[in-house]
């Protein structure tokens, strides 16, 4: 049976591991955040440090609670799925405790752009779409089967990060003039989220063992990609488009 990324009907046949992985990857295609308007403006070198400050103030409230999202997934994972629990716990550790807290690196970048830790941590400074993405992540982590939540948050969202930041880190150096210390957040995530994304794929491939679970994973990967694309586009619409119109 051929399964398309946009199929909403429940599958009646279990996909092979290779076919399921291809379908998961296809569910993201055409919805990658690296192709949203804010990402394109970033890569084209037309943003300002003020725009990056607003990005940091929003991005903190999406990625800042990532260990919290994973904590709910961990709690919803039955003890017999040791590999999945170990992966989730390791991912939480790497986000919060290994070497340096990832959000501290994000705040360092934001401060280099002219904002402050206080502004970044203040939830009043995120826009409505960012608040919706954060709420969606919490809802999925709390309510969904652990393999579906892993598909949504790790495959649909986190696995995209290397392709986004590989496209953005070069202009941060060459067009915008940031130092290596100021952009360590991006450099770290190109490496760490490539590992996290692959681990997430393995959990989903191993444990989505019914047609129904496979289909729900595909739906949530697609929705996750759409959520991140919409979040990234909203950054442009909220902070860049008004200044461009007034220039």
Residue frames as a rotation matrix with the C-alpha (Angstrom) as fourth column:
UNK 1
0.574 0.819 0.000 0.00
0.819 -0.574 0.000 0.00
0.000 0.000 -1.000 0.00
UNK 2
-0.436 -0.690 0.578 1.29
0.662 -0.681 -0.313 3.45
0.610 0.247 0.753 -0.90
UNK 3
0.377 0.503 -0.778 0.93
0.902 -0.389 0.185 6.02
-0.209 -0.772 -0.601 1.85
UNK 4
-0.001 -0.337 0.941 1.12
0.521 -0.804 -0.288 9.72
0.854 0.490 0.176 1.05
UNK 5
-0.862 -0.435 -0.260 2.03
0.449 -0.415 -0.791 12.38
0.237 -0.799 0.553 3.57
UNK 6
-0.781 0.594 0.193 -1.36
-0.609 -0.792 -0.029 14.05
0.136 -0.140 0.981 3.20
UNK 7
-0.392 0.667 -0.634 -3.40
0.087 0.713 0.696 10.90
0.916 0.217 -0.337 3.59
UNK 8
-0.462 0.304 0.833 -5.96
-0.853 -0.410 -0.324 11.27
0.242 -0.860 0.449 6.37
UNK 9
0.625 0.705 -0.335 -7.44
-0.604 0.709 0.364 7.80
0.494 -0.025 0.869 6.08
UNK 10
0.383 -0.462 0.800 -6.21
-0.687 0.436 0.581 5.15
-0.617 -0.772 -0.150 8.50
UNK 11
-0.336 -0.576 -0.745 -3.73
-0.905 0.417 0.085 2.77
0.262 0.703 -0.661 6.94
UNK 12
0.735 0.659 0.160 -4.80
-0.677 0.725 0.127 -0.85
-0.032 -0.202 0.979 6.65
UNK 13
0.808 -0.540 -0.236 -1.34
0.423 0.810 -0.405 -2.33
0.410 0.227 0.883 6.17
UNK 14
0.708 -0.623 -0.334 1.82
0.159 -0.319 0.934 -1.94
-0.688 -0.714 -0.127 8.22
UNK 15
0.861 -0.460 -0.217 4.50
-0.416 -0.393 -0.820 -0.15
0.292 0.796 -0.530 6.21
UNK 16
0.512 -0.797 -0.320 7.97
0.755 0.596 -0.275 -1.60
0.410 -0.101 0.907 6.03
UNK 17
0.312 -0.487 -0.816 10.67
0.687 -0.477 0.548 0.22
-0.656 -0.731 0.186 7.97
UNK 18
-0.731 -0.660 0.173 12.11
0.576 -0.461 0.675 1.79
-0.366 0.593 0.717 4.81
UNK 19
-0.353 0.681 0.642 8.73
0.650 -0.315 0.691 2.84
0.673 0.661 -0.331 3.44
UNK 20
0.617 0.588 -0.523 7.68
0.779 -0.358 0.515 4.29
0.116 -0.725 -0.679 6.79
UNK 21
-0.100 -0.731 -0.675 10.87
0.637 -0.568 0.521 6.34
-0.764 -0.378 0.523 7.08
UNK 22
-0.832 -0.182 0.524 10.40
0.547 -0.423 0.722 7.65
0.090 0.887 0.452 3.55
UNK 23
0.098 0.956 0.275 6.81
0.712 -0.261 0.652 8.60
0.696 0.132 -0.706 4.41
UNK 24
0.500 0.004 -0.866 7.96
0.775 -0.447 0.445 10.42
-0.386 -0.894 -0.227 7.57
UNK 25
-0.559 -0.783 -0.273 10.51
0.517 -0.587 0.623 12.39
-0.648 0.207 0.733 5.57
UNK 26
-0.671 0.375 0.640 7.92
0.591 -0.250 0.767 13.13
0.448 0.893 -0.054 2.89
UNK 27
0.357 0.860 -0.365 5.55
0.908 -0.228 0.352 14.48
0.219 -0.457 -0.862 5.56
UNK 28
0.142 -0.403 -0.904 8.05
0.533 -0.738 0.413 17.29
-0.834 -0.541 0.110 6.21
UNK 29
-0.703 -0.533 0.471 8.81
0.660 -0.240 0.712 18.11
-0.267 0.811 0.520 2.57
UNK 30
-0.319 0.544 0.776 7.28
0.553 -0.558 0.619 21.33
0.770 0.626 -0.123 1.31
UNK 31
0.783 0.618 0.071 6.77
0.255 -0.423 0.869 22.48
0.567 -0.662 -0.489 4.90
UNK 32
0.057 -0.858 -0.510 10.38
0.961 0.186 -0.205 23.07
0.271 -0.479 0.835 5.99
UNK 33
0.750 0.222 -0.624 10.90
0.503 -0.803 0.319 26.12
-0.430 -0.553 -0.714 8.19
UNK 34
-0.308 -0.937 -0.164 14.15
0.497 -0.306 0.812 26.87
-0.811 0.169 0.560 6.33
UNK 35
-0.679 0.104 0.727 11.96
0.704 -0.188 0.685 27.95
0.208 0.977 0.055 3.39
UNK 36
0.408 0.848 -0.339 9.69
0.904 -0.426 0.022 30.29
-0.126 -0.315 -0.941 5.36
UNK 37
0.692 -0.041 0.721 9.93
0.367 -0.840 -0.400 34.03
0.622 0.541 -0.566 4.73
UNK 38
0.885 -0.396 0.244 11.87
-0.440 -0.544 0.714 34.88
-0.150 -0.739 -0.656 7.92
UNK 39
0.425 -0.748 0.510 14.44
0.324 0.652 0.686 32.18
-0.846 -0.126 0.519 7.17
UNK 40
0.405 -0.246 0.881 14.84
0.908 -0.003 -0.418 33.41
0.106 0.969 0.222 3.61
UNK 41
0.854 -0.078 0.515 15.32
-0.056 -0.997 -0.058 37.01
0.518 0.020 -0.855 4.74
UNK 42
0.756 -0.601 0.258 17.87
-0.266 0.078 0.961 35.76
-0.598 -0.795 -0.102 7.29
UNK 43
0.283 -0.655 0.700 19.83
0.679 0.653 0.336 33.84
-0.677 0.380 0.630 4.65
UNK 44
0.498 -0.028 0.867 19.67
0.778 -0.426 -0.461 36.79
0.382 0.904 -0.190 2.22
UNK 45
-0.478 -0.810 -0.340 21.37
0.874 -0.398 -0.279 39.07
0.091 -0.431 0.898 4.75
UNK 46
-0.400 0.386 0.831 18.56
0.208 -0.845 0.493 41.63
0.893 0.369 0.258 4.93
UNK 47
0.617 0.618 -0.487 17.63
0.603 0.026 0.797 41.35
0.505 -0.786 -0.357 8.61
UNK 48
0.094 -0.547 0.832 18.87
-0.458 -0.766 -0.451 43.65
0.884 -0.339 -0.322 11.37
UNK 49
-0.839 -0.436 -0.326 20.04
0.102 0.462 -0.881 42.89
0.534 -0.772 -0.343 14.89
UNK 50
-0.616 0.710 0.342 16.70
-0.750 -0.395 -0.531 44.22
-0.242 -0.583 0.776 16.10
UNK 51
0.301 0.709 -0.638 14.94
-0.831 0.523 0.190 41.53
0.469 0.472 0.746 14.06
UNK 52
-0.233 -0.466 -0.854 17.22
0.023 0.875 -0.484 38.89
0.972 -0.132 -0.193 15.59
UNK 53
-0.942 -0.062 0.329 16.43
-0.311 -0.204 -0.928 40.24
0.124 -0.977 0.173 19.06
UNK 54
-0.060 0.992 0.114 12.73
-0.989 -0.043 -0.143 39.71
-0.136 -0.122 0.983 18.43
UNK 55
0.251 0.053 -0.967 13.52
-0.454 0.888 -0.069 36.20
0.855 0.456 0.247 17.11
UNK 56
-0.715 -0.606 -0.347 15.40
0.031 0.469 -0.883 35.37
0.698 -0.642 -0.317 20.33
UNK 57
-0.749 0.482 0.454 12.52
-0.642 -0.359 -0.678 36.67
-0.164 -0.799 0.579 22.46
UNK 58
0.362 0.891 -0.275 10.16
-0.929 0.368 -0.031 34.33
0.074 0.266 0.961 20.64
UNK 59
0.145 -0.343 -0.928 12.44
-0.395 0.840 -0.372 31.36
0.907 0.420 -0.014 20.13
UNK 60
-0.817 -0.459 0.349 13.19
-0.466 0.168 -0.869 31.11
0.340 -0.873 -0.351 23.83
UNK 61
-0.317 0.786 0.530 9.53
-0.802 0.076 -0.592 30.35
-0.506 -0.613 0.606 24.56
UNK 62
0.642 0.409 -0.649 9.42
-0.700 0.659 -0.277 27.61
0.314 0.632 0.709 21.94
UNK 63
0.204 -0.652 -0.731 12.70
-0.034 0.741 -0.670 25.84
0.978 0.162 0.130 22.74
UNK 64
-0.443 -0.419 0.792 13.07
-0.738 -0.331 -0.588 26.89
0.509 -0.845 -0.163 26.38
UNK 65
0.141 0.563 0.815 10.44
-0.902 0.412 -0.128 24.39
-0.408 -0.717 0.566 27.59
UNK 66
0.157 -0.014 -0.987 11.73
-0.763 0.633 -0.130 21.57
0.627 0.774 0.089 25.32
UNK 67
-0.848 -0.476 -0.232 12.97
-0.207 0.702 -0.681 19.57
0.487 -0.530 -0.694 28.30
UNK 68
-0.571 0.734 0.367 9.52
-0.569 -0.032 -0.822 20.00
-0.592 -0.678 0.436 29.85
UNK 69
0.325 0.665 -0.672 7.87
-0.944 0.275 -0.184 18.61
0.063 0.694 0.717 26.71
UNK 70
-0.199 -0.500 -0.843 10.26
-0.450 0.810 -0.374 15.66
0.870 0.305 -0.386 26.83
UNK 71
-0.903 -0.127 0.411 9.54
-0.430 0.257 -0.865 15.16
0.004 -0.958 -0.287 30.51
UNK 72
0.031 0.982 0.185 5.88
-0.832 0.128 -0.540 14.53
-0.554 -0.137 0.821 29.76
UNK 73
0.414 0.055 -0.909 6.83
-0.740 0.603 -0.300 12.10
0.531 0.796 0.290 27.00
UNK 74
-0.650 -0.730 -0.212 9.16
-0.411 0.572 -0.710 10.30
0.640 -0.374 -0.672 29.41
UNK 75
-0.713 0.418 0.563 6.40
-0.563 0.139 -0.815 10.00
-0.419 -0.898 0.136 31.99
UNK 76
0.358 0.915 -0.185 4.00
-0.826 0.218 -0.520 8.61
-0.436 0.339 0.834 29.36
UNK 77
0.032 -0.434 -0.900 6.47
-0.763 0.571 -0.303 5.96
0.646 0.697 -0.313 28.14
UNK 78
0.936 0.348 0.056 5.90
-0.305 0.720 0.624 2.52
0.177 -0.601 0.780 29.74
UNK 79
0.432 -0.814 0.388 8.88
-0.670 -0.001 0.743 1.13
-0.604 -0.580 -0.546 31.63
UNK 80
0.460 -0.251 0.851 9.33
0.360 0.929 0.080 -1.76
-0.811 0.270 0.518 29.21
UNK 81
0.822 -0.186 0.538 10.38
0.483 -0.273 -0.832 0.65
0.301 0.944 -0.135 26.44
UNK 82
0.505 -0.680 -0.532 13.80
0.583 -0.186 0.791 1.19
-0.636 -0.709 0.303 27.97
UNK 83
-0.407 -0.725 0.556 15.45
0.902 -0.224 0.369 2.43
-0.143 0.651 0.745 24.80
UNK 84
0.094 0.532 0.841 12.83
0.590 -0.710 0.384 5.13
0.802 0.461 -0.381 24.27
UNK 85
0.935 0.247 -0.255 12.98
0.344 -0.452 0.823 6.26
0.088 -0.857 -0.507 27.90
UNK 86
0.198 -0.946 -0.256 16.78
0.741 -0.027 0.671 6.37
-0.642 -0.322 0.696 27.82
UNK 87
-0.394 -0.298 0.870 16.75
0.862 -0.448 0.237 8.45
0.319 0.843 0.433 24.63
UNK 88
0.493 0.676 0.548 14.25
0.417 -0.736 0.533 10.93
0.764 -0.034 -0.645 26.06
UNK 89
0.869 -0.209 -0.448 16.19
0.403 -0.224 0.887 11.26
-0.286 -0.952 -0.111 29.30
UNK 90
-0.137 -0.983 0.124 19.47
0.863 -0.057 0.502 11.77
-0.486 0.176 0.856 27.44
UNK 91
-0.165 0.171 0.971 17.87
0.742 -0.627 0.236 14.39
0.650 0.760 -0.023 25.22
UNK 92
0.857 0.509 0.077 16.63
0.302 -0.618 0.726 16.24
0.418 -0.599 -0.683 28.33
UNK 93
0.544 -0.733 -0.409 20.09
0.591 -0.011 0.807 16.07
-0.596 -0.680 0.427 29.89
UNK 94
-0.366 -0.744 0.559 21.77
0.922 -0.208 0.326 17.42
-0.127 0.635 0.762 26.77
UNK 95
0.206 0.522 0.828 19.29
0.570 -0.752 0.332 20.31
0.796 0.403 -0.452 26.59
UNK 96
0.861 0.400 0.313 19.65
-0.016 -0.595 0.803 21.36
0.508 -0.697 -0.506 30.22
UNK 97
0.896 -0.403 0.188 22.78
-0.185 0.046 0.982 20.04
-0.404 -0.914 -0.033 31.93
UNK 98
0.508 -0.750 0.424 25.48
0.817 0.576 0.041 18.81
-0.275 0.326 0.905 29.54
UNK 99
-0.417 -0.824 0.383 28.30
0.885 -0.465 -0.036 21.36
0.208 0.324 0.923 29.37
UNK 100
-0.960 0.129 -0.248 26.12
-0.057 -0.959 -0.277 24.48
-0.274 -0.252 0.928 29.06
UNK 101
-0.155 0.983 0.098 22.37
0.446 0.159 -0.881 25.04
-0.881 -0.093 -0.463 29.11
UNK 102
-0.450 -0.050 0.892 21.22
0.893 -0.025 0.449 25.57
0.000 0.998 0.056 25.54
UNK 103
0.612 0.749 0.253 18.90
0.739 -0.656 0.154 28.43
0.281 0.093 -0.955 26.48
UNK 104
0.493 -0.518 -0.699 21.85
0.313 -0.644 0.698 30.31
-0.812 -0.563 -0.155 28.02
UNK 105
-0.614 -0.706 0.354 23.52
0.558 -0.071 0.827 30.25
-0.558 0.705 0.437 24.61
UNK 106
-0.052 0.702 0.710 20.31
0.924 -0.235 0.300 31.56
0.378 0.672 -0.637 23.05
UNK 107
0.825 0.337 -0.453 20.20
0.521 -0.764 0.381 34.38
-0.218 -0.550 -0.806 25.60
UNK 108
-0.090 -0.936 -0.339 23.86
0.402 -0.346 0.848 35.19
-0.911 -0.060 0.408 24.84
UNK 109
-0.626 -0.081 0.776 22.94
0.779 -0.100 0.619 35.59
0.027 0.992 0.126 21.17
UNK 110
0.403 0.880 0.250 19.92
0.832 -0.466 0.299 37.73
0.380 0.088 -0.921 22.04
UNK 111
0.614 -0.243 -0.751 22.03
0.438 -0.686 0.581 40.00
-0.656 -0.686 -0.314 24.23
UNK 112
-0.533 -0.837 0.120 24.48
0.520 -0.212 0.828 40.44
-0.668 0.504 0.548 21.35
UNK 113
-0.434 0.474 0.766 21.48
0.803 -0.181 0.568 41.65
0.408 0.862 -0.302 19.32
UNK 114
-0.768 0.016 0.640 20.55
-0.126 -0.984 -0.127 44.30
0.628 -0.178 0.758 21.87
UNK 115
0.414 0.907 0.073 17.86
-0.308 0.064 0.949 42.64
0.857 -0.415 0.306 23.95
UNK 116
-0.372 -0.496 0.785 18.16
-0.887 -0.061 -0.458 41.49
0.275 -0.866 -0.417 27.56
UNK 117
-0.936 0.026 -0.350 17.73
0.124 0.958 -0.260 38.26
0.329 -0.287 -0.900 29.53
UNK 118
-0.696 0.704 -0.141 14.71
0.030 -0.168 -0.985 39.83
-0.717 -0.690 0.096 31.22
UNK 119
-0.124 0.649 -0.751 13.00
-0.901 -0.391 -0.189 40.62
-0.416 0.653 0.633 27.93
UNK 120
-0.553 -0.142 -0.821 13.81
-0.623 0.725 0.294 37.18
0.554 0.673 -0.490 26.49
UNK 121
-0.948 0.132 -0.291 12.42
0.276 0.798 -0.535 35.36
0.162 -0.588 -0.793 29.53
UNK 122
-0.629 0.752 -0.199 9.26
-0.349 -0.502 -0.791 37.51
-0.695 -0.428 0.578 29.67
UNK 123
-0.564 0.436 0.701 6.39
0.684 0.722 0.101 35.61
-0.462 0.537 -0.706 28.01
UNK 124
0.423 0.729 -0.538 4.71
0.265 -0.667 -0.696 38.90
-0.867 0.152 -0.475 27.14
UNK 125
-0.016 -0.537 -0.843 7.33
-0.675 -0.616 0.405 39.35
-0.737 0.576 -0.353 24.42
UNK 126
-0.870 -0.156 0.468 6.33
0.224 0.721 0.656 36.36
-0.439 0.676 -0.592 22.30
UNK 127
-0.649 0.662 -0.375 3.70
-0.757 -0.511 0.407 36.76
0.078 0.548 0.833 19.62
UNK 128
0.195 0.874 0.446 0.45
-0.875 0.360 -0.324 34.81
-0.444 -0.327 0.834 19.41
UNK 129
0.676 0.034 -0.736 1.71
-0.533 0.713 -0.456 32.26
0.509 0.701 0.500 16.89
UNK 130
-0.458 -0.877 -0.145 4.71
-0.413 0.354 -0.839 31.43
0.787 -0.325 -0.524 19.07
UNK 131
-0.531 0.342 0.775 2.35
-0.803 0.089 -0.589 30.99
-0.270 -0.936 0.228 22.01
UNK 132
0.593 0.787 -0.170 0.27
-0.793 0.533 -0.295 28.64
-0.142 0.309 0.940 19.88
UNK 133
0.264 -0.588 -0.765 3.32
-0.398 0.656 -0.641 26.56
0.878 0.474 -0.061 18.94
UNK 134
-0.747 -0.544 0.382 4.38
-0.541 0.162 -0.825 26.29
0.387 -0.823 -0.415 22.57
UNK 135
-0.148 0.790 0.595 0.87
-0.873 0.179 -0.454 25.25
-0.465 -0.586 0.663 23.60
UNK 136
0.668 0.354 -0.654 0.70
-0.677 0.654 -0.337 22.65
0.308 0.668 0.677 20.82
UNK 137
-0.245 -0.849 -0.469 3.99
-0.384 0.529 -0.757 21.14
0.890 -0.006 -0.456 21.96
UNK 138
-0.755 0.018 0.655 2.73
-0.649 0.118 -0.751 20.89
-0.091 -0.993 -0.078 25.54
UNK 139
0.242 0.958 0.151 -0.59
-0.893 0.281 -0.352 19.38
-0.380 -0.050 0.924 24.46
UNK 140
0.518 -0.112 -0.848 1.04
-0.551 0.714 -0.431 16.75
0.654 0.691 0.308 22.23
UNK 141
-0.543 -0.831 -0.122 3.61
-0.396 0.381 -0.836 15.81
0.741 -0.405 -0.536 24.86
UNK 142
-0.663 0.321 0.677 0.98
-0.704 0.042 -0.709 15.47
-0.256 -0.946 0.198 27.58
UNK 143
0.146 0.973 0.179 -1.80
-0.777 0.225 -0.587 13.73
-0.612 -0.054 0.789 25.69
UNK 144
0.548 0.126 -0.827 -0.40
-0.784 0.423 -0.455 11.60
0.293 0.897 0.331 22.89
UNK 145
0.953 -0.300 0.051 1.08
0.288 0.944 0.162 8.10
-0.097 -0.139 0.985 22.82
UNK 146
0.422 -0.846 -0.325 4.82
-0.022 -0.368 0.929 8.42
-0.906 -0.386 -0.174 23.47
UNK 147
-0.357 -0.602 0.714 5.76
0.708 0.324 0.627 7.34
-0.609 0.730 0.311 19.95
UNK 148
0.391 0.567 0.724 3.37
0.878 -0.466 -0.110 9.86
0.275 0.679 -0.681 18.38
UNK 149
0.954 -0.072 -0.291 4.70
0.077 -0.880 0.468 12.65
-0.290 -0.469 -0.834 20.60
UNK 150
0.032 -0.997 0.067 8.26
0.224 0.072 0.972 11.67
-0.974 -0.016 0.226 19.69
UNK 151
-0.170 -0.014 0.985 7.34
0.977 0.131 0.171 11.76
-0.132 0.991 -0.009 16.01
UNK 152
0.748 0.576 0.328 5.76
0.618 -0.785 -0.031 15.20
0.240 0.226 -0.944 16.38
UNK 153
0.948 -0.281 -0.150 8.39
-0.146 -0.802 0.579 16.94
-0.284 -0.527 -0.801 18.48
UNK 154
0.113 -0.978 0.175 11.63
-0.082 0.167 0.983 15.18
-0.990 -0.125 -0.061 17.58
UNK 155
-0.367 -0.213 0.906 11.03
0.810 0.406 0.423 14.15
-0.458 0.889 0.024 13.95
UNK 156
0.419 0.674 0.608 8.60
0.892 -0.429 -0.140 16.88
0.166 0.601 -0.782 12.88
UNK 157
0.997 -0.002 0.073 10.31
-0.019 -0.972 0.235 19.76
0.070 -0.236 -0.969 14.72
UNK 158
0.587 -0.809 0.035 13.77
-0.302 -0.179 0.936 18.98
-0.751 -0.560 -0.350 16.08
UNK 159
0.154 -0.572 0.806 15.08
0.671 0.659 0.340 17.01
-0.726 0.488 0.485 13.11
UNK 160
0.748 0.185 0.637 14.68
0.629 -0.502 -0.593 20.12
0.210 0.845 -0.492 10.92
UNK 161
0.862 -0.301 -0.408 17.12
0.031 -0.773 0.634 22.19
-0.506 -0.559 -0.657 12.96
UNK 162
-0.095 -0.983 0.157 20.40
0.424 0.103 0.900 21.22
-0.901 0.152 0.407 11.24
UNK 163
-0.209 0.040 0.977 19.05
0.976 -0.044 0.211 22.10
0.051 0.998 -0.030 7.80
UNK 164
0.833 0.529 0.164 17.75
0.507 -0.847 0.159 25.44
0.223 -0.049 -0.974 9.13
UNK 165
0.794 -0.513 -0.326 20.88
-0.041 -0.580 0.814 26.48
-0.607 -0.632 -0.482 10.99
UNK 166
-0.116 -0.834 0.540 23.34
0.728 0.298 0.617 25.29
-0.675 0.465 0.573 8.32
UNK 167
0.116 0.268 0.957 21.61
0.910 -0.415 0.006 27.77
0.399 0.870 -0.291 6.01
UNK 168
0.871 0.403 0.280 21.65
0.261 -0.864 0.431 30.57
0.415 -0.302 -0.858 8.61
UNK 169
0.679 -0.610 -0.409 25.01
0.475 -0.060 0.878 30.32
-0.560 -0.790 0.248 10.36
UNK 170
-0.181 -0.787 0.589 27.10
0.982 -0.108 0.157 31.42
-0.060 0.607 0.792 7.37
UNK 171
0.106 0.229 0.968 25.34
0.431 -0.888 0.163 34.80
0.896 0.399 -0.193 6.96
UNK 172
0.958 0.180 -0.225 25.51
0.274 -0.328 0.904 35.29
0.089 -0.927 -0.364 10.74
UNK 173
0.235 -0.955 -0.183 29.29
0.699 0.035 0.714 35.23
-0.675 -0.295 0.676 10.35
UNK 174
-0.516 -0.623 0.588 29.75
0.834 -0.210 0.510 36.84
-0.194 0.754 0.628 6.97
UNK 175
-0.200 0.521 0.829 26.83
0.567 -0.629 0.532 39.22
0.799 0.577 -0.170 6.48
UNK 176
0.732 0.649 0.207 25.90
0.177 -0.474 0.862 40.17
0.658 -0.595 -0.462 10.03
UNK 177
-0.009 -0.901 0.434 29.33
-0.312 -0.410 -0.857 40.11
0.950 -0.143 -0.278 11.69
UNK 178
0.844 0.294 0.449 28.62
-0.516 0.210 0.831 38.02
0.150 -0.932 0.329 14.78
UNK 179
-0.259 -0.950 0.173 31.51
-0.956 0.228 -0.183 36.38
0.135 -0.213 -0.968 16.63
UNK 180
-0.428 0.029 -0.903 31.84
-0.156 0.982 0.106 32.62
0.890 0.186 -0.416 17.11
UNK 181
-0.964 0.082 -0.251 30.99
0.263 0.213 -0.941 32.97
-0.024 -0.974 -0.227 20.81
UNK 182
-0.613 0.765 -0.197 27.82
-0.632 -0.625 -0.459 34.91
-0.474 -0.157 0.866 19.99
UNK 183
0.142 0.687 -0.713 26.56
-0.959 0.273 0.072 32.23
0.244 0.673 0.698 17.55
UNK 184
-0.851 -0.512 0.116 27.55
-0.523 0.808 -0.270 29.15
0.044 -0.291 -0.956 19.54
UNK 185
-0.193 0.876 0.443 23.84
-0.485 0.308 -0.819 28.32
-0.853 -0.372 0.365 19.97
UNK 186
0.645 0.471 -0.602 23.51
-0.732 0.154 -0.664 27.62
-0.221 0.868 0.444 16.25
UNK 187
-0.164 -0.814 -0.557 26.78
-0.841 0.411 -0.353 25.75
0.516 0.410 -0.752 15.87
UNK 188
-0.775 -0.109 0.623 25.92
-0.532 0.645 -0.549 23.44
-0.342 -0.756 -0.558 18.78
UNK 189
0.066 0.933 0.353 22.47
-0.432 0.346 -0.833 22.60
-0.900 -0.098 0.426 17.44
UNK 190
0.299 -0.049 -0.953 23.68
-0.938 0.171 -0.303 21.73
0.178 0.984 0.005 13.96
UNK 191
-0.634 -0.641 -0.432 25.51
-0.514 0.767 -0.385 18.83
0.578 -0.022 -0.816 15.60
UNK 192
-0.896 0.208 0.392 23.31
-0.274 0.435 -0.858 17.92
-0.349 -0.876 -0.333 18.57
UNK 193
0.014 1.000 -0.023 19.95
-0.636 -0.009 -0.772 18.03
-0.772 0.025 0.635 16.80
UNK 194
-0.009 -0.100 -0.995 21.24
-0.892 0.450 -0.037 15.91
0.452 0.887 -0.093 13.94
UNK 195
-0.908 -0.335 -0.252 21.91
-0.162 0.834 -0.527 13.23
0.387 -0.438 -0.812 16.57
UNK 196
-0.683 0.703 0.198 18.61
-0.274 0.004 -0.962 13.87
-0.677 -0.711 0.190 18.36
UNK 197
0.065 0.744 -0.665 16.65
-0.956 -0.144 -0.255 13.75
-0.286 0.653 0.702 15.12
UNK 198
-0.304 -0.248 -0.920 18.14
-0.631 0.775 -0.001 10.42
0.713 0.581 -0.392 14.10
UNK 199
-1.000 -0.015 0.016 17.47
-0.022 0.604 -0.796 8.94
0.002 -0.797 -0.605 17.53
UNK 200
-0.377 0.925 -0.049 13.89
-0.571 -0.274 -0.774 10.13
-0.729 -0.264 0.631 17.24
UNK 201
0.033 0.332 -0.943 13.50
-0.959 0.277 0.064 8.47
0.282 0.902 0.327 13.88
UNK 202
-0.712 -0.385 -0.587 14.77
-0.275 0.922 -0.271 5.19
0.646 -0.032 -0.763 15.36
UNK 203
-0.867 0.459 0.195 12.27
-0.125 0.180 -0.976 5.33
-0.483 -0.870 -0.099 18.25
UNK 204
-0.014 0.916 -0.401 9.38
-0.816 -0.243 -0.525 5.96
-0.579 0.319 0.750 15.86
UNK 205
-0.072 -0.072 -0.995 10.50
-0.849 0.528 0.023 3.28
0.524 0.846 -0.099 13.42
UNK 206
-0.892 -0.361 -0.271 10.94
-0.170 0.825 -0.539 0.75
0.418 -0.434 -0.798 16.24
UNK 207
-0.885 0.450 -0.118 7.73
0.258 0.266 -0.929 1.35
-0.386 -0.853 -0.351 18.16
UNK 208
-0.206 0.850 -0.485 5.06
-0.848 -0.402 -0.345 2.57
-0.488 0.340 0.804 15.72
UNK 209
-0.920 -0.353 0.171 4.07
-0.287 0.903 0.319 -1.06
-0.267 0.245 -0.932 15.19
UNK 210
-0.178 0.890 0.419 0.48
0.661 0.424 -0.619 -0.81
-0.729 0.167 -0.664 14.00
UNK 211
-0.367 0.105 0.924 -1.01
0.848 -0.371 0.379 0.84
0.382 0.923 0.047 10.90
UNK 212
0.694 0.716 0.080 -2.94
0.600 -0.635 0.487 3.19
0.399 -0.290 -0.870 13.18
UNK 213
0.562 -0.564 -0.605 0.15
0.420 -0.435 0.796 4.32
-0.713 -0.701 -0.008 15.06
UNK 214
-0.470 -0.752 0.463 2.08
0.786 -0.118 0.606 4.79
-0.401 0.649 0.647 11.85
UNK 215
-0.029 0.536 0.844 -0.68
0.795 -0.499 0.344 6.95
0.605 0.681 -0.412 10.40
UNK 216
0.890 0.371 -0.265 -0.97
0.454 -0.657 0.603 9.05
0.049 -0.657 -0.753 13.55
UNK 217
0.109 -0.936 -0.336 2.80
0.572 -0.217 0.791 9.58
-0.813 -0.278 0.511 13.55
UNK 218
-0.528 -0.297 0.796 2.65
0.848 -0.239 0.474 10.73
0.049 0.925 0.378 9.94
UNK 219
0.463 0.777 0.426 -0.18
0.678 -0.620 0.395 13.14
0.571 0.106 -0.814 10.73
UNK 220
0.879 -0.083 -0.469 1.68
0.352 -0.551 0.757 14.64
-0.321 -0.831 -0.455 13.67
UNK 221
-0.247 -0.966 0.077 4.96
0.728 -0.133 0.673 14.95
-0.640 0.222 0.736 11.78
UNK 222
-0.320 0.208 0.924 3.12
0.819 -0.430 0.380 16.83
0.476 0.879 -0.033 9.04
UNK 223
0.738 0.664 0.119 1.31
0.490 -0.649 0.582 19.03
0.464 -0.371 -0.804 11.58
UNK 224
0.514 -0.635 -0.577 4.55
0.571 -0.248 0.782 19.68
-0.640 -0.732 0.235 13.46
UNK 225
-0.526 -0.713 0.463 6.28
0.814 -0.264 0.517 20.80
-0.247 0.649 0.719 10.28
UNK 226
0.018 0.630 0.777 3.31
0.676 -0.580 0.455 23.05
0.737 0.516 -0.436 9.46
UNK 227
0.844 0.284 -0.455 3.42
0.536 -0.471 0.701 24.52
-0.016 -0.835 -0.550 12.97
UNK 228
0.061 -0.906 -0.419 7.12
0.623 -0.294 0.725 25.38
-0.780 -0.306 0.546 12.72
UNK 229
-0.544 -0.194 0.817 6.70
0.815 -0.355 0.458 26.81
0.201 0.915 0.351 9.23
UNK 230
0.411 0.807 0.424 3.82
0.608 -0.589 0.533 29.00
0.680 0.039 -0.732 10.42
UNK 231
0.711 -0.249 -0.658 5.79
0.562 -0.361 0.744 30.13
-0.423 -0.899 -0.117 13.47
UNK 232
-0.340 -0.940 0.008 8.76
0.714 -0.253 0.652 31.13
-0.611 0.228 0.758 11.29
UNK 233
-0.380 0.293 0.878 6.58
0.759 -0.444 0.477 32.92
0.529 0.847 -0.054 8.75
UNK 234
0.688 0.717 -0.116 4.80
0.635 -0.516 0.575 34.80
0.352 -0.469 -0.810 11.55
UNK 235
0.158 -0.720 -0.676 8.14
0.704 -0.398 0.588 36.21
-0.692 -0.569 0.444 12.72
UNK 236
-0.779 -0.412 0.473 8.54
0.626 -0.476 0.618 37.85
-0.030 0.777 0.629 9.32
UNK 237
-0.077 0.855 0.513 4.94
0.655 -0.344 0.673 39.07
0.752 0.388 -0.533 9.19
UNK 238
0.722 0.421 -0.549 5.10
0.687 -0.337 0.644 40.50
0.086 -0.842 -0.532 12.73
UNK 239
0.483 -0.625 -0.614 8.57
0.374 -0.486 0.790 42.05
-0.792 -0.611 -0.001 12.90
UNK 240
-0.566 -0.798 0.207 10.08
0.496 -0.129 0.859 42.38
-0.659 0.589 0.468 9.41
UNK 241
-0.250 0.523 0.815 7.22
0.945 -0.054 0.324 43.18
0.213 0.851 -0.480 7.04
UNK 242
0.764 0.581 -0.281 6.12
0.629 -0.766 0.129 46.35
-0.141 -0.275 -0.951 8.92
UNK 243
0.240 -0.746 -0.621 9.67
0.069 -0.625 0.778 47.78
-0.968 -0.229 -0.099 8.84
UNK 244
-0.642 -0.448 0.622 10.12
0.604 0.203 0.771 46.82
-0.472 0.871 0.140 5.21
UNK 245
0.171 0.814 0.555 6.86
0.970 -0.238 0.050 48.55
0.173 0.530 -0.830 4.30
UNK 246
0.876 0.216 -0.430 7.97
0.361 -0.886 0.290 51.69
-0.319 -0.410 -0.855 6.07
UNK 247
-0.048 -0.992 -0.118 11.41
0.503 -0.126 0.855 51.85
-0.863 -0.018 0.505 4.49
